[in-house]
Amino acid sequence: MLDYFGLNDHVVLKKKHACGGNEWVIVRVGCDIKIKCVQCNRIIMLDRQDFLKSAKKLIKTEHEKE
């Protein structure tokens, strides 16, 4: 379970997307979380509890330097 996440952070969910990708970018944060698949750019919206249940780990935050 994630402790902290923010806008433009990259996360991995427990289940893969239909396209086969498993990396997502957080696009909107509120009571609902909107995430975008990095591989196919499909956007889905989950309520916060469902997102926290299905989030596996945080890959990269916006504040990290590449």
Buried (B, 14 or more C-beta within 10 A) or exposed (E): EEEEBEEEBBBBBEEEBEEEBBBBBBBEBEEEBBBBBBBEEEEBEBEEEEBBEBBEEBBEBEEEEE
